[in-house]
Amino acid sequence: MKLLYFAWIRVKMGTSNESVDPPSTVENVQNLIDWIVRRNSVSSETFSDLTTIRVAVNQEYVGLDHPIKPGDEVAFFPPVTGG
């Protein structure tokens, strides 16, 4: 599974992307975030307020209950604003 991080999330995580192999119990976006948070304090701090993070799976905006599977691309980014 490929994780992509954008904007301030990329800065806090210290990388723009990573390949991961989460356990089989990670079945949706919320499970993935919970797993990411448990990895280290940086991840825990970065994902502490999910109201400031949006998610896309395979380039489609999704909710936290969206299913994921090995091979998916999951992107995390701040809400997009226009003006």
C-alpha positions in Angstrom: 0.0 0.0 0.0 1.3 3.4 -0.9 0.7 6.4 1.5 1.0 9.9 0.2 1.3 13.0 2.4 0.7 16.5 1.2 1.3 20.1 2.5 1.8 20.4 6.3 1.1 16.7 6.7 4.1 15.9 4.5 6.2 18.4 6.6 5.2 16.9 9.9 5.6 13.3 8.7 9.1 14.1 7.2 8.3 12.4 3.9 6.0 12.8 0.9 5.3 9.1 0.6 6.0 5.6 1.9 5.1 2.0 1.1 3.6 0.1 4.0 2.2 -3.3 4.7 -0.4 -2.9 7.4 -1.8 -5.9 9.2 -4.8 -7.7 7.7 -7.0 -6.2 10.5 -6.7 -2.8 8.7 -9.8 -2.9 6.5 -10.8 0.7 6.1 -9.4 4.2 6.3 -10.1 4.6 10.0 -8.3 1.4 10.8 -5.3 2.6 8.7 -5.2 5.9 10.5 -5.4 4.1 13.9 -2.5 1.9 12.8 -0.4 4.9 11.6 -1.0 6.7 14.9 0.3 3.8 16.9 3.6 3.7 14.9 5.3 6.7 16.6 4.8 10.0 18.3 5.2 12.0 15.1 2.4 10.1 13.4 0.3 10.4 16.6 0.7 14.1 16.7 0.1 14.6 12.9 -3.1 12.6 12.9 -4.4 13.9 16.3 -7.2 16.1 14.8 -8.9 14.3 11.9 -11.0 17.4 11.2 -8.0 18.9 9.5 -7.2 16.0 7.3 -8.9 14.7 4.1 -8.4 11.3 2.5 -8.4 10.0 -1.0 -8.1 6.3 -2.0 -6.9 5.7 -5.5 -7.4 9.4 -6.3 -11.1 9.5 -5.1 -12.2 11.5 -2.0 -13.5 9.0 0.6 -14.8 8.9 4.2 -13.2 7.1 7.1 -15.3 4.0 6.7 -14.1 3.5 3.1 -12.6 0.0 2.6 -9.0 -0.3 1.6 -6.9 -3.2 0.4 -3.3 -4.1 -0.4 -2.1 -2.2 -3.4 -4.3 0.9 -2.8 -2.9 4.4 -2.9 -4.0 6.4 0.1 -3.4 10.2 0.2 -3.7 12.5 3.2 -4.0 16.2 2.7 -5.5 19.3 4.4 -8.9 20.5 3.3 -8.7 22.4 0.0 -9.9 26.0 0.0 -10.4 28.3 -3.0 -10.7 31.9 -3.4 
